[in-house]
Amino acid sequence: MTDDLIGGACPRVGRETSIYNKKVRISDQILKGLIYLAAAIAIAILAGIMVYVFVRGIPQVSWEFLSTVQSSIKGTFGILGNIVNTLYIIVITLMIAVPVGVGSAIYLNEYAKPGRLVRSIEFTTEILSGIPSIIFGLFGMVVFGKVLGLSYSVLTGSFTLTLMVLPLITRNTQEALRTVPDSYRSGALGIGATKWYMIRTILLPSAAPGILTGIILSVGRIVGESAALLFTAGSDFRLPRNLFSKLFESSGTLTIQLYLSMQKAKYDQAFGIAVVLLVIVLGINLLARFVTKKFGTAKQ
């Protein structure tokens, strides 16, 4: 009977239930076709937008366009001041948001005991990520601009954007820390390392790809933001007199200048700025992929 089971029944059952003998359902093929169609539509829309913007905008992009400031007297238009303002806001925002976001994630994941407090903080973080940017702009204008007296400035815009990108950095850091095996923690603590030494030398380097990806994506969010900055940073396009004074001056970013150009019906200028923004955003996404792959290969 054992021989029958081994030589007869089992092989027959195996052949009948084999994945190679399964019938192809028409409904499965239809669903697969719809999935491919949805993906093709999404890619076509993205490609169409990029092609249209590049065709309209590339003729407007030149060295003068990138290296000068607009002047009514000289009759020239350039976005160098807006590029500098954008860099200012990116640097100041990250200087505030990265330590706070990474530190919050370390506390929630490594120090805080699971309970109501942790759930409340995580819930608040998720709520922050879903608030429309225009509301952040109104809040920043009232609190940072009027109450703190910063008016329209780089600091007002940076403080506001910090609130917007904190959830992204915090959640990405949390997920990155959770991917580190618990054996790393127990092994380090078992040989006498302190908890902070273990976090600093083992957890953070191991979670670095996820943390850096969150930071890079935050830069993309900062570069593409306009509604919040319109109420907080202002629209001044002039170059700074010195590095420190610019922090307290109105500073229009690339997205703000794009909005103003469209409002004045200067569509050629707007499409030129749009090309620069698309190149920056594409570069940021490629950098995120490169960093993730490089750290992933290094860990292997």
Summary of the structure (lengths in Angstrom):
residues: 300
radius of gyration: 26.3
end to end distance: 49.5
largest distance: 101.2
contacts: 903
relative contact order: 0.12
helix: 79%
strand: 2%
